Amino acid sequence: MTDAHAHVRHKLKPVIFVALLALLAAGCSSKQKTYSYQFEGYQGFNARNDFITHDAAPEERLKADAEHNLLSGNLFDQGSTPKVASGPEQLLSENLFDLAAVQRKGSVYARMLRTANTQIGTPYRSGGCDPNSGFDCSGFTTWVFNRYGIHLPRSSREQYHVGKMVAKNRLRKGDLVFFRSKRGISHVGIYLENGKFIHSASHGKTVTISNLEEDYWRTHYAGGRRVF
């Protein structure tokens, strides 16, 4: 072998070595992984999605919550007839965001009634709409609802035309209940549950809880209104 050939081979050795290292490195590197998902049958974020239904407990909990909310009167239904689900399939297809909104509204009703209950014992005052000086009946309902961003007219007669009429056997927490005298609508309160309502009663009395089936309230009952 000539000196020229030997010289060329000597120069090629580092190049070949580097190329071999590059090949080895490429062979040892991890391959990029790809993932695929099946989306058929998905219609938005709902209770049938795999990340909910893979575990039976959340599904059963959602079902129970939905049954409770729908059968007790849909909070989105402003009419007198509650929305009743036809079966588990319909319940499970209810949008989770809608269910969350139902629960949020239920929470508002509960907080509103807690606020109303803090005023039990506050004296009646004609024209009153402040806990420091007293309430008349519509002043009490106006004060409670205003604290939750719902602005009612000032008189019970005007409040009687707000929202939608609700049958007596469909009353729900937070509904307004009205009573009449010979002069028309004369009194208003806020429905609690089990036939009870809270109101600022009359001269010489205070904010108190009464029952719709007591003789006076039963015979003077005028109707219920759902404001929201």
DODRENVO-820383 format. One record per atom (N, C-alpha, C): residue number from 1; residue in one letter; atom name; x, y, z. Coordinates in steps of 0.2 Angstrom, whole numbers. Example, Ala and Ser with C-alpha at 12.3 -4.5 7.8 and 13.67 -1.06 7.14 Angstrom:
<nodes>
num_residu_atome_px_py_pz
1_a_N_66_-28_39 .
1_a_CA_62_-22_39 .
1_a_C_66_-16_39 .
2_s_N_64_-11_35 .
2_s_CA_68_-5_36 .
2_s_C_64_0_39 .
</nodes>
This chain:
<nodes>
num_residu_atome_px_py_pz
1_m_N_4_-6_0 .
1_m_CA_0_0_0 .
1_m_C_4_6_0 .
2_t_N_3_11_-4 .
2_t_CA_7_17_-5 .
2_t_C_6_22_1 .
3_d_N_10_26_2 .
3_d_CA_9_31_8 .
3_d_C_3_35_6 .
4_a_N_1_37_0 .
4_a_CA_-5_41_-1 .
4_a_C_-11_37_1 .
5_h_N_-12_31_0 .
5_h_CA_-17_27_2 .
5_h_C_-18_27_9 .
6_a_N_-12_26_13 .
6_a_CA_-12_25_20 .
6_a_C_-14_32_23 .
7_h_N_-12_37_20 .
7_h_CA_-14_44_22 .
7_h_C_-21_45_22 .
8_v_N_-24_43_16 .
8_v_CA_-32_44_15 .
8_v_C_-36_40_20 .
9_r_N_-34_34_21 .
9_r_CA_-37_30_26 .
9_r_C_-36_33_33 .
10_h_N_-31_35_35 .
10_h_CA_-30_38_41 .
10_h_C_-34_44_42 .
11_k_N_-36_48_37 .
11_k_CA_-40_54_38 .
11_k_C_-47_52_38 .
12_l_N_-49_46_35 .
12_l_CA_-56_44_35 .
12_l_C_-58_41_42 .
13_k_N_-54_38_45 .
13_k_CA_-56_35_52 .
13_k_C_-60_39_56 .
14_p_N_-58_45_58 .
14_p_CA_-62_49_62 .
14_p_C_-69_51_59 .
15_v_N_-70_51_53 .
15_v_CA_-76_53_50 .
15_v_C_-81_47_50 .
16_i_N_-78_41_49 .
16_i_CA_-82_35_50 .
16_i_C_-84_34_57 .
17_f_N_-80_35_62 .
17_f_CA_-81_34_69 .
17_f_C_-87_39_71 .
18_v_N_-87_45_69 .
18_v_CA_-92_50_70 .
18_v_C_-99_47_67 .
19_a_N_-99_45_61 .
19_a_CA_-105_43_58 .
19_a_C_-108_37_61 .
20_l_N_-103_32_63 .
20_l_CA_-106_26_67 .
20_l_C_-109_28_74 .
21_l_N_-106_33_77 .
21_l_CA_-109_36_83 .
21_l_C_-116_39_82 .
22_a_N_-117_43_77 .
22_a_CA_-123_46_75 .
22_a_C_-128_41_74 .
23_l_N_-126_35_70 .
23_l_CA_-131_30_69 .
23_l_C_-133_26_75 .
24_l_N_-129_25_79 .
24_l_CA_-130_22_86 .
24_l_C_-135_26_90 .
25_a_N_-133_33_90 .
25_a_CA_-138_37_94 .
25_a_C_-145_38_91 .
26_a_N_-145_38_85 .
26_a_CA_-152_38_82 .
26_a_C_-156_31_83 .
27_g_N_-152_26_83 .
27_g_CA_-156_19_85 .
27_g_C_-158_19_92 .
28_c_N_-154_22_97 .
28_c_CA_-156_22_104 .
28_c_C_-161_27_106 .
29_s_N_-162_32_102 .
29_s_CA_-167_37_104 .
29_s_C_-174_34_104 .
30_s_N_-178_37_109 .
30_s_CA_-185_34_109 .
30_s_C_-189_37_103 .
31_k_N_-194_33_101 .
31_k_CA_-198_35_96 .
31_k_C_-204_39_99 .
32_q_N_-206_45_95 .
32_q_CA_-211_49_97 .
32_q_C_-218_45_97 .
33_k_N_-222_45_102 .
33_k_CA_-228_42_103 .
33_k_C_-234_46_100 .
34_t_N_-238_43_97 .
34_t_CA_-244_46_95 .
34_t_C_-250_43_98 .
35_y_N_-256_47_99 .
35_y_CA_-262_44_103 .
35_y_C_-268_46_98 .
36_s_N_-273_42_99 .
36_s_CA_-279_43_95 .
36_s_C_-285_42_100 .
37_y_N_-290_45_99 .
37_y_CA_-296_45_104 .
37_y_C_-302_44_99 .
38_q_N_-307_40_102 .
38_q_CA_-313_39_99 .
38_q_C_-318_44_101 .
39_f_N_-321_49_97 .
39_f_CA_-326_54_99 .
39_f_C_-333_53_97 .
40_e_N_-334_47_93 .
40_e_CA_-341_46_91 .
40_e_C_-346_45_97 .
41_g_N_-351_48_96 .
41_g_CA_-356_48_101 .
41_g_C_-356_54_106 .
42_y_N_-350_58_106 .
42_y_CA_-349_63_111 .
42_y_C_-353_69_108 .
43_q_N_-357_72_113 .
43_q_CA_-361_78_111 .
43_q_C_-360_83_117 .
44_g_N_-354_86_117 .
44_g_CA_-353_91_122 .
44_g_C_-350_87_128 .
45_f_N_-350_91_133 .
45_f_CA_-347_89_140 .
45_f_C_-353_86_144 .
46_n_N_-354_80_144 .
46_n_CA_-360_77_147 .
46_n_C_-358_71_151 .
47_a_N_-363_68_154 .
47_a_CA_-362_63_159 .
47_a_C_-361_56_156 .
48_r_N_-361_56_149 .
48_r_CA_-360_49_146 .
48_r_C_-352_49_144 .
49_n_N_-349_54_144 .
49_n_CA_-342_54_142 .
49_n_C_-338_49_146 .
50_d_N_-332_46_143 .
50_d_CA_-329_41_146 .
50_d_C_-326_43_153 .
51_f_N_-323_49_153 .
51_f_CA_-320_51_160 .
51_f_C_-325_52_165 .
52_i_N_-331_51_164 .
52_i_CA_-336_51_169 .
52_i_C_-339_44_171 .
53_t_N_-340_41_165 .
53_t_CA_-344_34_166 .
53_t_C_-339_28_167 .
54_h_N_-332_30_167 .
54_h_CA_-328_24_168 .
54_h_C_-329_22_176 .
55_d_N_-331_26_180 .
55_d_CA_-332_25_187 .
55_d_C_-339_25_189 .
56_a_N_-342_20_192 .
56_a_CA_-349_20_193 .
56_a_C_-351_25_198 .
57_a_N_-347_26_203 .
57_a_CA_-349_31_208 .
57_a_C_-351_38_206 .
58_p_N_-347_41_202 .
58_p_CA_-349_48_199 .
58_p_C_-356_48_195 .
59_e_N_-357_42_191 .
59_e_CA_-363_42_187 .
59_e_C_-369_41_191 .
60_e_N_-368_37_197 .
60_e_CA_-374_36_201 .
60_e_C_-376_42_205 .
61_r_N_-370_46_207 .
61_r_CA_-371_52_210 .
61_r_C_-375_57_206 .
62_l_N_-373_58_200 .
62_l_CA_-376_62_195 .
62_l_C_-383_61_194 .
63_k_N_-384_54_193 .
63_k_CA_-391_52_192 .
63_k_C_-396_54_198 .
64_a_N_-393_53_204 .
64_a_CA_-397_54_210 .
64_a_C_-398_62_210 .
65_d_N_-393_66_209 .
65_d_CA_-394_73_209 .
65_d_C_-399_75_204 .
66_a_N_-398_73_198 .
66_a_CA_-403_75_192 .
66_a_C_-410_73_194 .
67_e_N_-411_67_197 .
67_e_CA_-418_65_199 .
67_e_C_-421_70_204 .
68_h_N_-417_71_209 .
68_h_CA_-419_76_214 .
68_h_C_-421_82_211 .
69_n_N_-417_85_207 .
69_n_CA_-418_92_204 .
69_n_C_-424_92_200 .
70_l_N_-424_87_195 .
70_l_CA_-429_87_190 .
70_l_C_-436_86_193 .
71_l_N_-436_81_197 .
71_l_CA_-443_79_200 .
71_l_C_-446_84_205 .
72_s_N_-441_88_208 .
72_s_CA_-444_93_213 .
72_s_C_-445_99_210 .
73_g_N_-445_99_203 .
73_g_CA_-447_106_199 .
73_g_C_-440_108_196 .
74_n_N_-440_108_190 .
74_n_CA_-434_111_186 .
74_n_C_-433_118_187 .
75_l_N_-428_120_189 .
75_l_CA_-426_127_191 .
75_l_C_-427_132_185 .
76_f_N_-426_129_179 .
76_f_CA_-426_133_173 .
76_f_C_-434_133_170 .
77_d_N_-438_129_173 .
77_d_CA_-445_129_171 .
77_d_C_-449_134_175 .
78_q_N_-451_140_172 .
78_q_CA_-454_145_175 .
78_q_C_-462_144_175 .
79_g_N_-464_138_172 .
79_g_CA_-471_137_172 .
79_g_C_-473_133_179 .
80_s_N_-480_131_179 .
80_s_CA_-482_128_185 .
80_s_C_-481_120_184 .
81_t_N_-479_118_179 .
81_t_CA_-478_110_178 .
81_t_C_-471_109_178 .
82_p_N_-468_105_183 .
82_p_CA_-461_103_183 .
82_p_C_-459_98_178 .
83_k_N_-453_99_176 .
83_k_CA_-450_94_171 .
83_k_C_-448_88_174 .
84_v_N_-451_82_171 .
84_v_CA_-450_76_174 .
84_v_C_-446_72_169 .
85_a_N_-441_69_171 .
85_a_CA_-437_65_166 .
85_a_C_-440_58_164 .
86_s_N_-440_56_158 .
86_s_CA_-443_50_156 .
86_s_C_-440_43_159 .
87_g_N_-433_44_160 .
87_g_CA_-430_38_163 .
87_g_C_-422_40_164 .
88_p_N_-418_35_166 .
88_p_CA_-411_36_167 .
88_p_C_-407_38_161 .
89_e_N_-409_36_155 .
89_e_CA_-406_38_149 .
89_e_C_-406_46_148 .
90_q_N_-412_49_150 .
90_q_CA_-413_56_149 .
90_q_C_-409_59_154 .
91_l_N_-409_56_160 .
91_l_CA_-406_60_166 .
91_l_C_-398_60_165 .
92_l_N_-395_54_162 .
92_l_CA_-388_54_161 .
92_l_C_-386_58_155 .
93_s_N_-391_60_151 .
93_s_CA_-389_64_145 .
93_s_C_-390_72_147 .
94_e_N_-392_73_153 .
94_e_CA_-393_80_155 .
94_e_C_-386_83_155 .
95_n_N_-385_89_152 .
95_n_CA_-378_93_152 .
95_n_C_-376_95_159 .
96_l_N_-370_93_160 .
96_l_CA_-367_94_167 .
96_l_C_-367_102_168 .
97_f_N_-366_106_163 .
97_f_CA_-366_113_165 .
97_f_C_-373_115_167 .
98_d_N_-379_112_164 .
98_d_CA_-385_114_166 .
98_d_C_-387_111_173 .
99_l_N_-384_105_175 .
99_l_CA_-385_103_182 .
99_l_C_-382_107_187 .
100_a_N_-376_110_185 .
100_a_CA_-372_114_189 .
100_a_C_-376_120_190 .
101_a_N_-379_123_185 .
101_a_CA_-383_129_186 .
101_a_C_-389_128_190 .
102_v_N_-392_122_190 .
102_v_CA_-398_120_194 .
102_v_C_-396_120_201 .
103_q_N_-390_117_203 .
103_q_CA_-387_117_209 .
103_q_C_-386_124_212 .
104_r_N_-383_128_207 .
104_r_CA_-381_135_210 .
104_r_C_-388_139_211 .
105_k_N_-393_138_207 .
105_k_CA_-399_142_209 .
105_k_C_-402_139_216 .
106_g_N_-402_133_217 .
106_g_CA_-404_130_223 .
106_g_C_-400_133_229 .
107_s_N_-394_134_228 .
107_s_CA_-390_137_233 .
107_s_C_-392_144_234 .
108_v_N_-394_148_229 .
108_v_CA_-396_155_230 .
108_v_C_-403_155_234 .
109_y_N_-407_150_233 .
109_y_CA_-413_150_236 .
109_y_C_-412_149_244 .
110_a_N_-407_144_245 .
110_a_CA_-406_142_252 .
110_a_C_-403_148_256 .
111_r_N_-398_152_252 .
111_r_CA_-395_158_256 .
111_r_C_-400_163_257 .
112_m_N_-405_164_252 .
112_m_CA_-410_169_252 .
112_m_C_-414_168_258 .
113_l_N_-416_162_259 .
113_l_CA_-421_160_265 .
113_l_C_-417_161_272 .
114_r_N_-410_159_272 .
114_r_CA_-407_160_278 .
114_r_C_-406_168_279 .
115_t_N_-406_172_274 .
115_t_CA_-406_179_275 .
115_t_C_-412_181_278 .
116_a_N_-418_179_275 .
116_a_CA_-425_180_278 .
116_a_C_-425_178_285 .
117_n_N_-423_173_287 .
117_n_CA_-424_170_294 .
117_n_C_-420_174_299 .
118_t_N_-415_178_297 .
118_t_CA_-411_182_301 .
118_t_C_-415_188_304 .
119_q_N_-421_189_300 .
119_q_CA_-425_195_302 .
119_q_C_-431_193_306 .
120_i_N_-431_187_308 .
120_i_CA_-437_184_313 .
120_i_C_-437_189_319 .
121_g_N_-442_192_321 .
121_g_CA_-442_196_327 .
121_g_C_-442_203_325 .
122_t_N_-440_205_319 .
122_t_CA_-440_212_318 .
122_t_C_-447_215_317 .
123_p_N_-448_220_321 .
123_p_CA_-455_223_321 .
123_p_C_-458_225_315 .
124_y_N_-464_225_314 .
124_y_CA_-468_228_309 .
124_y_C_-468_235_309 .
125_r_N_-467_238_303 .
125_r_CA_-468_246_303 .
125_r_C_-471_247_296 .
126_s_N_-476_251_296 .
126_s_CA_-479_253_290 .
126_s_C_-475_257_286 .
127_g_N_-474_255_279 .
127_g_CA_-469_258_275 .
127_g_C_-462_257_276 .
128_g_N_-460_252_281 .
128_g_CA_-453_251_283 .
128_g_C_-450_246_278 .
129_c_N_-444_247_276 .
129_c_CA_-440_242_272 .
129_c_C_-433_241_274 .
130_d_N_-432_242_281 .
130_d_CA_-425_242_283 .
130_d_C_-425_238_290 .
131_p_N_-420_233_291 .
131_p_CA_-420_229_297 .
131_p_C_-419_234_303 .
132_n_N_-416_240_303 .
132_n_CA_-415_244_308 .
132_n_C_-421_247_311 .
133_s_N_-426_248_307 .
133_s_CA_-432_252_309 .
133_s_C_-438_248_308 .
134_g_N_-438_242_305 .
134_g_CA_-444_238_304 .
134_g_C_-446_237_297 .
135_f_N_-450_232_296 .
135_f_CA_-453_231_289 .
135_f_C_-461_231_289 .
136_d_N_-463_233_283 .
136_d_CA_-470_231_282 .
136_d_C_-469_224_277 .
137_c_N_-475_221_275 .
137_c_CA_-474_215_271 .
137_c_C_-470_215_265 .
138_s_N_-472_220_261 .
138_s_CA_-468_221_254 .
138_s_C_-461_224_255 .
139_g_N_-460_228_261 .
139_g_CA_-454_230_262 .
139_g_C_-449_225_264 .
140_f_N_-452_220_267 .
140_f_CA_-448_214_269 .
140_f_C_-446_210_263 .
141_t_N_-450_208_259 .
141_t_CA_-449_204_253 .
141_t_C_-444_208_248 .
142_t_N_-445_215_248 .
142_t_CA_-441_219_243 .
142_t_C_-434_219_246 .
143_w_N_-433_219_253 .
143_w_CA_-426_220_256 .
143_w_C_-423_213_255 .
144_v_N_-426_207_256 .
144_v_CA_-423_201_255 .
144_v_C_-421_200_248 .
145_f_N_-425_201_243 .
145_f_CA_-424_199_236 .
145_f_C_-418_204_233 .
146_n_N_-419_210_235 .
146_n_CA_-414_215_233 .
146_n_C_-406_213_235 .
147_r_N_-406_210_241 .
147_r_CA_-399_208_243 .
147_r_C_-396_203_238 .
148_y_N_-400_200_234 .
148_y_CA_-398_195_229 .
148_y_C_-399_197_222 .
149_g_N_-399_204_221 .
149_g_CA_-399_207_214 .
149_g_C_-406_206_211 .
150_i_N_-411_205_214 .
150_i_CA_-418_204_211 .
150_i_C_-422_210_214 .
151_h_N_-424_215_210 .
151_h_CA_-427_221_212 .
151_h_C_-434_221_211 .
152_l_N_-438_220_216 .
152_l_CA_-445_219_216 .
152_l_C_-448_226_216 .
153_p_N_-455_227_214 .
153_p_CA_-458_233_215 .
153_p_C_-460_234_222 .
154_r_N_-461_240_224 .
154_r_CA_-462_241_232 .
154_r_C_-468_238_235 .
155_s_N_-474_238_232 .
155_s_CA_-480_236_235 .
155_s_C_-482_229_233 .
156_s_N_-485_226_238 .
156_s_CA_-488_219_237 .
156_s_C_-492_218_231 .
157_r_N_-496_223_229 .
157_r_CA_-500_223_224 .
157_r_C_-496_223_217 .
158_e_N_-491_227_217 .
158_e_CA_-487_227_211 .
158_e_C_-483_220_210 .
159_q_N_-480_218_216 .
159_q_CA_-476_212_216 .
159_q_C_-480_206_214 .
160_y_N_-487_206_214 .
160_y_CA_-491_201_212 .
160_y_C_-491_200_205 .
161_h_N_-489_204_201 .
161_h_CA_-488_204_194 .
161_h_C_-481_202_191 .
162_v_N_-477_201_196 .
162_v_CA_-470_199_194 .
162_v_C_-469_192_193 .
163_g_N_-465_189_188 .
163_g_CA_-464_182_187 .
163_g_C_-470_178_184 .
164_k_N_-470_172_186 .
164_k_CA_-476_168_184 .
164_k_C_-480_165_189 .
165_m_N_-486_164_188 .
165_m_CA_-491_161_193 .
165_m_C_-489_153_194 .
166_v_N_-489_151_200 .
166_v_CA_-487_145_202 .
166_v_C_-493_142_206 .
167_a_N_-495_136_205 .
167_a_CA_-501_132_208 .
167_a_C_-498_131_215 .
168_k_N_-503_131_220 .
168_k_CA_-502_130_227 .
168_k_C_-498_124_229 .
169_n_N_-500_119_225 .
169_n_CA_-496_112_226 .
169_n_C_-490_112_223 .
170_r_N_-488_117_219 .
170_r_CA_-481_117_216 .
170_r_C_-476_122_219 .
171_l_N_-478_125_224 .
171_l_CA_-474_130_227 .
171_l_C_-467_128_229 .
172_r_N_-462_132_228 .
172_r_CA_-455_130_229 .
172_r_C_-452_135_234 .
173_k_N_-447_133_237 .
173_k_CA_-443_138_241 .
173_k_C_-441_144_237 .
174_g_N_-443_150_240 .
174_g_CA_-441_157_237 .
174_g_C_-447_160_233 .
175_d_N_-452_156_232 .
175_d_CA_-458_159_228 .
175_d_C_-462_164_233 .
176_l_N_-465_169_230 .
176_l_CA_-469_173_234 .
176_l_C_-476_171_234 .
177_v_N_-479_172_240 .
177_v_CA_-486_170_241 .
177_v_C_-490_176_243 .
178_f_N_-496_176_241 .
178_f_CA_-500_183_241 .
178_f_C_-507_181_244 .
179_f_N_-509_186_248 .
179_f_CA_-516_186_251 .
179_f_C_-520_192_249 .
180_r_N_-526_191_249 .
180_r_CA_-531_197_247 .
180_r_C_-536_198_253 .
181_s_N_-538_204_253 .
181_s_CA_-543_207_257 .
181_s_C_-549_209_252 .
182_k_N_-554_213_255 .
182_k_CA_-559_215_251 .
182_k_C_-556_220_246 .
183_r_N_-551_223_247 .
183_r_CA_-548_229_243 .
183_r_C_-543_226_238 .
184_g_N_-542_219_238 .
184_g_CA_-538_216_233 .
184_g_C_-532_213_236 .
185_i_N_-526_213_233 .
185_i_CA_-520_210_236 .
185_i_C_-518_215_241 .
186_s_N_-516_212_247 .
186_s_CA_-515_216_253 .
186_s_C_-509_213_257 .
187_h_N_-506_207_255 .
187_h_CA_-501_205_259 .
187_h_C_-497_200_255 .
188_v_N_-490_199_257 .
188_v_CA_-485_195_253 .
188_v_C_-480_192_258 .
189_g_N_-478_186_257 .
189_g_CA_-473_183_261 .
189_g_C_-469_179_256 .
190_i_N_-464_175_259 .
190_i_CA_-459_171_255 .
190_i_C_-460_164_257 .
191_y_N_-461_159_252 .
191_y_CA_-463_152_254 .
191_y_C_-456_149_256 .
192_l_N_-457_145_261 .
192_l_CA_-451_141_264 .
192_l_C_-452_134_261 .
193_e_N_-456_130_265 .
193_e_CA_-457_123_263 .
193_e_C_-462_120_268 .
194_n_N_-465_114_266 .
194_n_CA_-470_111_270 .
194_n_C_-476_115_272 .
195_g_N_-478_120_267 .
195_g_CA_-484_124_269 .
195_g_C_-482_130_273 .
196_k_N_-476_131_274 .
196_k_CA_-474_137_279 .
196_k_C_-471_143_274 .
197_f_N_-472_149_277 .
197_f_CA_-470_155_274 .
197_f_C_-467_160_279 .
198_i_N_-463_164_277 .
198_i_CA_-460_169_281 .
198_i_C_-462_176_279 .
199_h_N_-464_180_284 .
199_h_CA_-467_187_282 .
199_h_C_-467_192_288 .
200_s_N_-468_198_286 .
200_s_CA_-469_203_291 .
200_s_C_-476_204_292 .
201_a_N_-479_202_297 .
201_a_CA_-486_200_298 .
201_a_C_-490_206_298 .
202_s_N_-491_210_303 .
202_s_CA_-495_216_303 .
202_s_C_-494_220_309 .
203_h_N_-498_225_310 .
203_h_CA_-496_230_316 .
203_h_C_-496_226_322 .
204_g_N_-491_228_326 .
204_g_CA_-490_225_333 .
204_g_C_-487_219_333 .
205_k_N_-485_216_327 .
205_k_CA_-482_209_326 .
205_k_C_-475_210_323 .
206_t_N_-472_205_322 .
206_t_CA_-465_205_319 .
206_t_C_-464_200_313 .
207_v_N_-458_200_310 .
207_v_CA_-457_195_305 .
207_v_C_-457_188_308 .
208_t_N_-461_184_305 .
208_t_CA_-462_178_308 .
208_t_C_-464_172_303 .
209_i_N_-464_166_305 .
209_i_CA_-466_160_301 .
209_i_C_-473_158_302 .
210_s_N_-477_158_297 .
210_s_CA_-484_155_298 .
210_s_C_-485_149_293 .
211_n_N_-491_146_293 .
211_n_CA_-493_141_289 .
211_n_C_-499_143_285 .
212_l_N_-498_141_278 .
212_l_CA_-503_142_273 .
212_l_C_-510_139_275 .
213_e_N_-510_134_279 .
213_e_CA_-516_131_281 .
213_e_C_-520_133_288 .
214_e_N_-516_138_291 .
214_e_CA_-520_142_296 .
214_e_C_-526_145_293 .
215_d_N_-531_145_297 .
215_d_CA_-538_148_295 .
215_d_C_-537_154_291 .
216_y_N_-534_159_294 .
216_y_CA_-534_166_290 .
216_y_C_-531_166_284 .
217_w_N_-525_163_284 .
217_w_CA_-521_163_278 .
217_w_C_-524_158_272 .
218_r_N_-527_153_274 .
218_r_CA_-530_148_270 .
218_r_C_-536_151_266 .
219_t_N_-540_155_270 .
219_t_CA_-546_158_267 .
219_t_C_-544_165_263 .
220_h_N_-538_168_264 .
220_h_CA_-537_174_261 .
220_h_C_-531_173_255 .
221_y_N_-529_166_254 .
221_y_CA_-524_165_250 .
221_y_C_-526_167_242 .
222_a_N_-521_171_239 .
222_a_CA_-523_173_232 .
222_a_C_-519_170_227 .
223_g_N_-513_167_229 .
223_g_CA_-509_164_224 .
223_g_C_-501_164_225 .
224_g_N_-497_161_221 .
224_g_CA_-490_161_222 .
224_g_C_-487_163_215 .
225_r_N_-481_166_216 .
225_r_CA_-478_169_210 .
225_r_C_-470_167_210 .
226_r_N_-468_164_205 .
226_r_CA_-461_163_204 .
226_r_C_-457_168_201 .
227_v_N_-453_171_204 .
227_v_CA_-449_177_202 .
227_v_C_-443_175_197 .
228_f_N_-439_170_200 .
228_f_CA_-434_168_196 .
228_f_C_-432_160_197 .
</nodes>
